[in-house]
Amino acid sequence: MEDLLALLPGARRALFASYHVGGCQSCAYRDDETLSEVCARNDIPLGEAIATLLASHERDQALLIQPQDLQKRIEDGEAIVLLDIRSREEHDAIRLPDAKFLNQELQNELFAQPPQGTIVLYDHRGRDVLDRCAWFHGHGLQNALALAGGIDAWARDVDPTVQRYRLELD
C-alpha cells in the first residue's frame, strides 16, 4: 500500500469514502500489504477498487494547480486567496506573499462568507493538501484548488527567493 499511496496520494481517502477501508483502526491496512490483499480481506472486487482509485485520482488531478499556472493567474490580476495549511511555525518562518494561515477562525469565516475568486491551499510539499482541498469541495467551496508540490515547488519553480527547507522529525 505504501507504493500505491505514493503513486496515488488520494487513495486512502478514496478507499475510505467508497469502502470504509483504511480510515480507522478497525479497517486499517499496513504499508507492506498489497491492494489485492486489502481487497480480499474486505470482500472488495480488485478490479472495482482499481477503477475507483483511478477515477478518484483523475478527480484529484483536476483540483491541482501548477506553481507556474498560479503565478500567471496572480500576475494577470485574478482574485486569489492563498491559504497556508502548514503549522503556524512554518507559516511564520516562510510563506507565499499575501498568504493567510488557515486556522479554525479563518476557516469558519470562509464557510460563512465564501470569497470571490479562487482559493489556493498549499502545504510544504503537496502531500496533504489534496485531502484538505477535497474537504473544502465537500463542504461547498468548489472554488478551491491545491498547489501541486506545495511551497517547495513554488520556491523551486517560480520564486527562488522563497527559502526551501526540510522538516526534521523525531
One Martini backbone bead per residue (centre of mass of N, CA, C, O) as a GRO file, in nm:
protein
  170
    1MET     BB    1   0.055   0.065  -0.015
    2GLU     BB    2   0.285   0.262  -0.019
    3ASP     BB    3   0.316   0.284  -0.329
    4LEU     BB    4   0.027   0.366  -0.392
    5LEU     BB    5   0.024   0.629  -0.216
    6ALA     BB    6   0.251   0.764  -0.381
    7LEU     BB    7   0.098   0.756  -0.658
    8LEU     BB    8  -0.195   0.788  -0.490
    9PRO     BB    9  -0.268   1.018  -0.256
   10GLY     BB   10  -0.604   0.962  -0.252
   11ALA     BB   11  -0.651   0.657  -0.176
   12ARG     BB   12  -0.738   0.663   0.118
   13ARG     BB   13  -0.991   0.834   0.073
   14ALA     BB   14  -1.126   0.650  -0.141
   15LEU     BB   15  -1.146   0.389   0.027
   16PHE     BB   16  -1.314   0.509   0.254
   17ALA     BB   17  -1.553   0.633   0.092
   18SER     BB   18  -1.629   0.355  -0.061
   19TYR     BB   19  -1.539   0.112   0.188
   20HIS     BB   20  -1.431   0.158   0.472
   21VAL     BB   21  -1.103   0.179   0.421
   22GLY     BB   22  -0.835   0.311   0.628
   23GLY     BB   23  -0.968   0.519   0.865
   24CYS     BB   24  -0.939   0.296   1.092
   25GLN     BB   25  -0.856   0.050   1.307
   26SER     BB   26  -1.071  -0.170   1.198
   27CYS     BB   27  -0.972  -0.086   0.869
   28ALA     BB   28  -0.685  -0.121   0.847
   29TYR     BB   29  -0.358  -0.092   0.693
   30ARG     BB   30  -0.058  -0.183   0.567
   31ASP     BB   31   0.218  -0.089   0.390
   32ASP     BB   32   0.294  -0.405   0.310
   33GLU     BB   33   0.045  -0.424   0.163
   34THR     BB   34  -0.177  -0.506  -0.077
   35LEU     BB   35  -0.448  -0.444  -0.257
   36SER     BB   36  -0.533  -0.737  -0.284
   37GLU     BB   37  -0.536  -0.800   0.020
   38VAL     BB   38  -0.737  -0.584   0.108
   39CYS     BB   39  -0.969  -0.675  -0.072
   40ALA     BB   40  -0.996  -0.966   0.027
   41ARG     BB   41  -1.050  -0.893   0.333
   42ASN     BB   42  -1.311  -0.687   0.223
   43ASP     BB   43  -1.476  -0.783  -0.024
   44ILE     BB   44  -1.324  -0.653  -0.287
   45PRO     BB   45  -1.307  -0.593  -0.600
   46LEU     BB   46  -1.024  -0.522  -0.759
   47GLY     BB   47  -1.125  -0.378  -1.018
   48GLU     BB   48  -1.304  -0.177  -0.867
   49ALA     BB   49  -1.084  -0.043  -0.698
   50ILE     BB   50  -0.913   0.057  -0.931
   51ALA     BB   51  -1.131   0.231  -1.063
   52THR     BB   52  -1.174   0.412  -0.817
   53LEU     BB   53  -0.882   0.520  -0.794
   54LEU     BB   54  -0.861   0.643  -1.081
   55ALA     BB   55  -1.103   0.837  -1.057
   56SER     BB   56  -0.997   0.989  -0.811
   57HIS     BB   57  -0.733   1.085  -0.937
   58GLU     BB   58  -0.862   1.254  -1.158
   59ARG     BB   59  -1.005   1.448  -0.964
   60ASP     BB   60  -0.750   1.545  -0.821
   61GLN     BB   61  -0.607   1.673  -1.068
   62ALA     BB   62  -0.833   1.902  -1.094
   63LEU     BB   63  -0.729   2.042  -0.809
   64LEU     BB   64  -0.472   2.125  -0.945
   65ILE     BB   65  -0.199   2.365  -0.930
   66GLN     BB   66   0.051   2.501  -1.083
   67PRO     BB   67   0.285   2.726  -1.011
   68GLN     BB   68   0.288   2.874  -1.290
   69ASP     BB   69  -0.022   2.917  -1.302
   70LEU     BB   70  -0.046   3.084  -1.050
   71GLN     BB   71   0.140   3.311  -1.130
   72LYS     BB   72  -0.025   3.404  -1.375
   73ARG     BB   73  -0.288   3.468  -1.223
   74ILE     BB   74  -0.164   3.682  -1.046
   75GLU     BB   75  -0.046   3.864  -1.275
   76ASP     BB   76  -0.350   3.893  -1.405
   77GLY     BB   77  -0.540   3.965  -1.136
   78GLU     BB   78  -0.653   3.743  -0.994
   79ALA     BB   79  -0.856   3.624  -0.753
   80ILE     BB   80  -0.659   3.527  -0.468
   81VAL     BB   81  -0.660   3.280  -0.203
   82LEU     BB   82  -0.409   3.218   0.024
   83LEU     BB   83  -0.361   2.898   0.193
   84ASP     BB   84  -0.203   2.790   0.488
   85ILE     BB   85  -0.169   2.443   0.622
   86ARG     BB   86   0.045   2.468   0.798
   87SER     BB   87   0.217   2.551   1.044
   88ARG     BB   88   0.270   2.826   1.223
   89GLU     BB   89   0.580   2.813   1.211
   90GLU     BB   90   0.608   2.790   0.907
   91HIS     BB   91   0.454   3.046   0.832
   92ASP     BB   92   0.631   3.248   0.996
   93ALA     BB   93   0.897   3.181   0.837
   94ILE     BB   94   0.740   3.080   0.559
   95ARG     BB   95   0.581   3.246   0.273
   96LEU     BB   96   0.355   3.349   0.073
   97PRO     BB   97   0.241   3.606  -0.069
   98ASP     BB   98  -0.055   3.687   0.103
   99ALA     BB   99  -0.076   3.468   0.299
  100LYS     BB  100  -0.286   3.262   0.497
  101PHE     BB  101  -0.356   3.128   0.794
  102LEU     BB  102  -0.519   2.824   0.860
  103ASN     BB  103  -0.769   2.852   1.078
  104GLN     BB  104  -1.063   2.820   1.233
  105GLU     BB  105  -1.160   3.110   1.198
  106LEU     BB  106  -1.112   3.136   0.893
  107GLN     BB  107  -1.278   2.895   0.809
  108ASN     BB  108  -1.548   3.004   0.913
  109GLU     BB  109  -1.549   3.255   0.731
  110LEU     BB  110  -1.543   3.107   0.457
  111PHE     BB  111  -1.819   2.956   0.502
  112ALA     BB  112  -1.993   3.212   0.561
  113GLN     BB  113  -1.794   3.387   0.340
  114PRO     BB  114  -1.729   3.339   0.042
  115PRO     BB  115  -1.498   3.401  -0.177
  116GLN     BB  116  -1.383   3.555  -0.431
  117GLY     BB  117  -1.262   3.342  -0.640
  118THR     BB  118  -0.961   3.172  -0.564
  119ILE     BB  119  -0.864   2.898  -0.382
  120VAL     BB  120  -0.529   2.838  -0.242
  121LEU     BB  121  -0.375   2.561  -0.127
  122TYR     BB  122  -0.093   2.495   0.104
  123ASP     BB  123   0.206   2.324   0.159
  124HIS     BB  124   0.506   2.196   0.149
  125ARG     BB  125   0.481   1.920  -0.083
  126GLY     BB  126   0.174   1.814  -0.151
  127ARG     BB  127   0.065   1.570   0.048
  128ASP     BB  128  -0.208   1.712   0.208
  129VAL     BB  129  -0.383   1.914   0.026
  130LEU     BB  130  -0.596   1.734  -0.116
  131ASP     BB  131  -0.768   1.664   0.128
  132ARG     BB  132  -0.844   1.956   0.198
  133CYS     BB  133  -0.967   2.031  -0.074
  134ALA     BB  134  -1.186   1.812  -0.073
  135TRP     BB  135  -1.320   1.918   0.181
  136PHE     BB  136  -1.403   2.188   0.067
  137HIS     BB  137  -1.580   2.073  -0.156
  138GLY     BB  138  -1.767   1.905   0.043
  139HIS     BB  139  -1.839   2.215   0.175
  140GLY     BB  140  -1.886   2.412  -0.104
  141LEU     BB  141  -1.582   2.494  -0.205
  142GLN     BB  142  -1.534   2.491  -0.547
  143ASN     BB  143  -1.281   2.721  -0.556
  144ALA     BB  144  -1.070   2.501  -0.484
  145LEU     BB  145  -0.715   2.460  -0.469
  146ALA     BB  146  -0.401   2.285  -0.523
  147LEU     BB  147  -0.066   2.303  -0.470
  148ALA     BB  148   0.166   2.169  -0.649
  149GLY     BB  149   0.427   2.086  -0.425
  150GLY     BB  150   0.400   2.339  -0.289
  151ILE     BB  151   0.626   2.562  -0.163
  152ASP     BB  152   0.863   2.407  -0.285
  153ALA     BB  153   0.780   2.439  -0.585
  154TRP     BB  154   0.772   2.742  -0.587
  155ALA     BB  155   1.072   2.784  -0.514
  156ARG     BB  156   1.186   2.612  -0.753
  157ASP     BB  157   0.990   2.730  -1.014
  158VAL     BB  158   0.942   3.057  -0.937
  159ASP     BB  159   1.075   3.147  -0.627
  160PRO     BB  160   1.400   3.156  -0.501
  161THR     BB  161   1.341   3.350  -0.245
  162VAL     BB  162   1.206   3.111  -0.138
  163GLN     BB  163   1.267   2.920   0.116
  164ARG     BB  164   1.398   2.620   0.163
  165TYR     BB  165   1.302   2.311   0.339
  166ARG     BB  166   1.345   2.082   0.623
  167LEU     BB  167   1.203   1.843   0.814
  168GLU     BB  168   1.265   1.749   1.152
  169LEU     BB  169   1.190   1.439   1.277
  170ASP     BB  170   1.159   1.215   1.548
   0.00000   0.00000   0.00000
